[in-house]
Amino acid sequence: MTVHPSTQRPVKGQPTLEQVAAHAGVGRGTVSRVVNGSTHVSEPTRAAVLKAVQELGYVPNRAARSLVTRRTDTVALLISESEERIFGQPFFASIVRGISAGVSESSRQLLLAMAQSPEELSRFDHYLTTQHVDGVLLLSLHGDDPLPRHLEERGVPMVLGGRPSGWTGGHFVDVDNRGGAAVAVEHLMERGRRRIATVTGPPDMTAGQGRYEGYVDALTAAGIEPDPSLVSVGDFSEAGGERAMTELLERRPDIDGVFAASDLMAIGALRVLRLSNRAVPDDVAVVGFDDSPLARLTDPPLTTVHQPAEQMGRDMARLLVAQIDGSAAPEDHVLLDTDLVVRDST
C-alpha cells in the first residue's frame, strides 16, 4: 500500500480519529490499530499515522478504548503506611521511583494510594477491581492482611513488595533481608564485638522478621547463644530507634555492638549513644540497614546493608505488566541481593 500524506492544514481544537486518518491518508480503522498498538500494520503506514498524530496533537480517548480492550491503562500502588512515614523514609522514595519508571515504560498510569487504618484499607479493598485498575502493587503489608487473597479471588493481577507472610500465592519481589542481616552481625563479630544487641523492625512485617532471623543466624553460627535482653523492638523510624536504644542501655549497659534493622533506627541509636557518652565505634559499633543517603551524613558515617530499593520497584512493575499483558515472566518472584557498605561506625 502506498501512503500519500495529506496536505490539509492543521486541525483546530481537539482532533478526532477521522481527522488523523484524513491527515495521514489512511482509513479510520488503520489509525485505530496503530493507536492501540496492533502489529497488523505496515511500517510505512504506521510511520505516517504516528506523524499525523504528532502534527495534530491527537490524544487517544482512554475511556472509549477501555470499552473495547477492557483495560483501564492504570496500575495502583497501595502502601499500607501513614503519609508521615512514606514521605519521611528514604526507602519509599527509592522504591516508588523504580515503580513509576517501570509503569511509565509500559505506557500506563500509576495511581498511588496510602492507607494506614483498617477503614482506609477496607475502602481500597472495595475499590481495587478490574473495573478501576488493570493490576495492583502492594507494599508494606502488616500481619495477615486479607487484601492479597481478596484480589486473587477477583482475578486482579498483583505483585507484593516483600515476601508474603502467611500466604503462599502470587508474585512478589523482595531483598535478602535475612542474609543481609547475618552479614551485618558477622561484620560486628569480626570487629571483636560479642555483646551485640539488635533493634528489630516490626515483627508483623516480613522485613522485620527476616532481619531478626539473620541476626540470630549469625550469632548461632558463631556459637553465641541469642540473649533476649539484647533485643528491642523498633518500628523502622528514628524515634523508634531512640526508644529501643534507651531500653537496651538500661538493661545492658555493657553492649559493645548494635545491629539496627533500618538506617533511621540506627540514626536514633547513634543519638542515644552520643548522649550516653558512648563513643562510636570505640565503645559501641553500629550497623544499619538500607544504605539510605542519610547513612553518609551521620557522625560517624554509618556502616549499613545496601538494599537495591529502586531495582525492587522496577522488578515489581515488570512482573505486574507481564501478568496484565499475558506474557509470562520467567519467574514468579525475585529475591535481590544485598551488600555491606563499611563506613566509620564499625
C-alpha positions in Angstrom: 0.0 0.0 0.0 1.3 3.4 -0.9 0.6 6.2 1.6 0.0 9.7 0.4 0.3 12.1 3.4 -2.5 14.7 3.4 -1.6 18.4 2.7 -4.5 19.8 4.6 -3.9 22.4 7.3 -3.6 21.5 10.9 -7.0 20.9 12.6 -8.2 23.5 15.2 -9.4 22.2 18.6 -9.2 18.6 19.7 -8.6 16.4 16.7 -10.7 13.3 16.1 -9.7 9.8 14.9 -11.3 10.6 11.5 -9.2 13.8 11.1 -6.0 11.9 11.9 -6.9 9.4 9.3 -7.6 12.1 6.7 -4.3 13.8 7.6 -2.4 10.5 7.2 -4.2 9.5 4.0 -5.5 6.2 5.6 -8.7 4.7 6.9 -10.1 5.3 10.4 -9.6 1.6 11.2 -5.9 1.8 10.4 -5.4 4.7 12.7 -7.3 2.8 15.5 -5.0 -0.2 15.0 -1.9 1.9 15.2 -3.1 3.8 18.3 -4.0 0.6 20.1 -0.6 -1.0 19.3 -1.7 -3.6 16.8 1.1 -5.3 14.8 -1.0 -5.8 11.7 0.1 -2.5 10.1 3.0 -2.0 7.7 5.8 0.2 8.9 5.3 2.9 6.3 1.6 3.2 7.3 2.5 3.2 11.0 5.0 6.0 10.4 2.5 8.1 8.5 -0.1 7.7 11.2 2.3 8.5 14.0 3.4 11.6 12.1 -0.2 12.7 11.7 -0.8 12.1 15.4 2.2 14.2 16.4 1.4 17.0 13.9 -2.3 17.3 15.0 -1.6 16.7 18.7 -4.1 13.8 18.8 -4.7 12.3 22.3 -6.3 8.8 22.4 -9.6 8.6 24.3 -8.7 6.2 27.1 -12.3 5.8 28.2 -13.5 4.8 24.8 -10.6 2.5 24.2 -11.2 0.8 27.6 -14.7 -0.2 26.4 -13.0 -2.2 23.6 -9.9 -3.5 25.3 -11.5 -3.9 28.8 -8.3 -2.2 30.1 -8.1 0.9 32.2 -4.4 1.5 31.5 -4.0 2.3 35.2 -1.9 0.4 37.8 -2.5 1.0 41.5 0.3 1.1 44.2 -1.1 0.7 47.7 1.3 1.4 50.6 -0.1 0.4 54.0 1.6 3.2 55.9 0.9 6.7 57.1 1.8 9.7 54.9 4.4 10.8 57.6 6.2 7.5 57.3 6.0 7.3 53.5 7.4 10.7 52.9 9.8 10.6 55.8 11.6 7.3 55.0 14.1 7.3 52.0 13.3 3.7 51.2 9.8 4.6 50.0 11.1 7.3 47.7 13.5 4.9 46.1 11.1 2.1 45.5 8.3 4.4 44.2 10.8 5.9 41.8 11.6 2.5 40.4 7.9 1.5 40.2 7.0 4.8 38.5 9.7 4.3 35.9 8.7 0.7 35.2 5.0 1.5 34.9 5.7 4.5 32.7 7.7 2.4 30.3 4.5 0.3 29.7 2.6 3.5 28.8 0.3 3.1 31.8 -0.7 5.5 34.6 0.3 5.0 38.2 -2.3 5.6 41.0 -0.7 6.0 44.4 -2.8 5.1 47.4 -1.8 5.3 51.1 -3.7 3.6 53.8 -3.0 3.1 57.5 -6.2 2.5 59.3 -8.5 -0.6 58.8 -11.2 1.7 57.5 -8.9 3.1 54.8 -7.7 -0.4 53.8 -11.4 -1.6 53.6 -12.3 1.3 51.2 -9.4 0.5 48.9 -10.2 -3.2 49.1 -13.6 -2.5 47.6 -12.2 -0.1 45.0 -9.4 -2.3 43.7 -11.3 -4.2 41.0 -10.7 -4.7 37.3 -13.3 -2.0 36.6 -10.9 0.6 38.1 -7.4 -0.8 37.6 -5.5 -3.3 35.5 -3.3 -4.5 38.3 -2.2 -3.7 41.9 1.2 -3.4 43.6 1.1 -3.9 47.4 3.8 -2.5 49.6 4.5 -2.6 53.4 1.8 -5.1 54.3 1.4 -5.8 58.0 0.4 -9.2 59.5 -2.0 -11.5 57.8 -3.6 -8.8 55.6 -6.6 -10.2 53.7 -6.2 -7.9 50.7 -4.0 -10.2 48.6 -6.5 -13.0 49.0 -9.3 -10.7 48.0 -7.5 -9.5 44.9 -6.7 -13.1 43.9 -10.3 -14.1 44.3 -11.4 -11.2 42.0 -8.8 -12.1 39.4 -6.9 -8.9 39.8 -3.2 -9.2 38.8 -0.9 -8.2 41.6 2.7 -8.2 42.9 3.7 -7.8 46.5 6.7 -5.8 47.7 8.2 -8.2 50.2 7.9 -11.9 50.7 4.3 -12.7 51.7 3.6 -13.7 55.3 1.1 -16.5 55.9 0.1 -16.6 52.2 1.7 -18.8 49.6 0.1 -17.4 46.4 1.0 -14.7 43.9 4.1 -12.9 42.7 6.5 -10.9 44.9 9.8 -9.0 44.9 12.0 -8.8 48.0 15.6 -8.3 49.1 17.6 -10.9 51.0 16.7 -9.4 54.4 17.9 -12.5 56.4 21.2 -12.9 54.5 22.0 -9.1 54.7 21.3 -9.0 58.4 23.5 -12.0 59.0 26.4 -10.4 57.1 26.0 -7.2 59.2 26.2 -9.1 62.5 29.2 -11.2 61.2 30.9 -7.9 60.4 30.4 -6.8 64.0 31.9 -10.0 65.3 34.9 -9.6 63.0 35.4 -6.3 64.7 35.7 -8.1 68.0 32.2 -7.4 69.3 30.5 -10.1 71.4 27.7 -8.4 73.3 25.7 -7.5 70.1 22.3 -6.0 70.5 19.6 -5.6 67.8 16.9 -3.0 67.2 14.4 -5.1 65.2 11.8 -4.0 62.7 8.1 -4.6 63.4 7.5 -8.3 64.0 4.3 -8.2 61.9 6.3 -7.4 58.7 8.4 -9.9 56.8 11.3 -7.4 56.6 11.4 -7.1 60.3 11.1 -10.9 60.8 13.8 -11.7 58.2 16.3 -9.2 59.6 15.8 -10.5 63.2 16.3 -14.1 61.9 19.5 -13.1 60.2 20.8 -11.6 63.5 20.0 -14.9 65.2 21.6 -17.0 62.4 24.9 -15.1 62.7 25.1 -15.4 66.5 24.2 -19.1 66.4 26.8 -19.9 63.7 29.4 -18.3 65.9 28.4 -20.4 68.9 26.9 -17.4 70.7 23.5 -18.0 72.5 21.0 -15.3 71.5 20.1 -13.3 74.6 16.6 -11.8 74.8 17.9 -8.9 76.9 19.9 -7.7 73.9 16.8 -7.5 71.7 14.5 -4.4 71.5 11.6 -4.0 69.0 11.5 -0.9 66.8 9.3 0.4 64.1 11.8 1.4 61.3 11.6 5.1 62.5 14.2 7.3 64.0 12.2 7.9 67.2 11.7 4.1 67.4 15.4 3.6 67.3 15.9 6.1 70.1 13.3 4.4 72.3 14.8 1.0 71.6 18.4 2.0 72.2 17.4 3.7 75.5 15.8 0.5 76.7 18.8 -1.6 75.6 21.3 0.6 77.6 19.1 0.4 80.7 19.0 -3.3 80.5 22.5 -4.0 79.2 24.9 -1.1 79.7 27.8 -3.5 78.6 26.6 -3.6 74.9 29.6 -3.3 72.5 27.7 -3.7 69.2 24.3 -2.8 67.7 22.6 -4.0 64.5 19.6 -1.8 63.7 17.2 -3.1 61.1 17.0 0.2 59.4 19.2 3.3 58.9 16.7 5.6 60.6 16.6 3.4 63.7 20.4 3.3 63.6 20.5 7.1 63.5 18.2 7.2 66.5 20.6 4.7 68.3 23.6 6.9 67.4 22.0 9.9 69.1 21.2 8.0 72.3 24.8 6.6 72.4 26.3 10.0 72.0 24.1 11.4 74.8 25.1 8.5 76.9 28.8 9.3 76.3 29.5 6.1 74.4 32.0 6.6 71.6 31.2 5.1 68.2 32.8 2.8 67.2 35.3 2.6 70.1 32.8 1.7 72.8 29.9 0.6 70.6 30.0 -0.3 66.9 26.7 0.3 64.9 25.4 -1.2 61.7 22.2 -0.1 59.9 20.2 -1.5 57.0 19.1 0.4 53.8 22.1 2.4 52.7 20.0 5.5 52.5 21.6 8.8 51.6 21.4 9.8 55.3 23.9 7.0 56.1 26.7 9.0 54.6 25.9 12.1 56.6 25.8 10.7 60.2 28.6 11.3 62.7 30.4 9.0 62.2 29.2 7.8 58.7 27.1 4.7 59.1 28.1 1.2 58.1 25.0 -0.3 56.6 23.5 -3.0 54.4 22.7 -1.7 50.9 19.4 -2.9 49.5 18.5 -2.1 45.9 15.2 -0.4 46.5 14.8 1.3 43.2 15.5 -2.0 41.3 13.0 -3.7 43.6 10.4 -1.2 42.3 11.3 -1.8 38.7 11.0 -5.6 39.1 7.7 -5.2 40.8 6.4 -3.2 37.8 7.9 -5.7 35.4 6.2 -8.7 36.9 2.9 -6.9 37.1 3.0 -5.7 33.5 3.8 -9.2 32.3 0.7 -10.5 34.1 -1.5 -7.9 32.7 -0.2 -8.4 29.1 -0.4 -12.1 29.4 3.3 -12.5 28.6 4.5 -14.9 31.3 7.6 -13.6 33.1 10.5 -16.1 33.5 9.9 -16.1 37.3 7.0 -15.6 39.7 9.2 -13.9 42.3 12.5 -12.0 42.5 14.9 -12.1 45.5 17.5 -9.3 45.2 21.0 -9.5 46.8 22.2 -7.1 49.5 25.7 -5.8 50.1 27.5 -4.5 53.2 28.8 -0.9 52.9 31.5 -0.4 55.5 32.0 3.2 56.9 33.3 4.6 60.2 30.7 3.5 62.6 32.3 0.0 62.9 
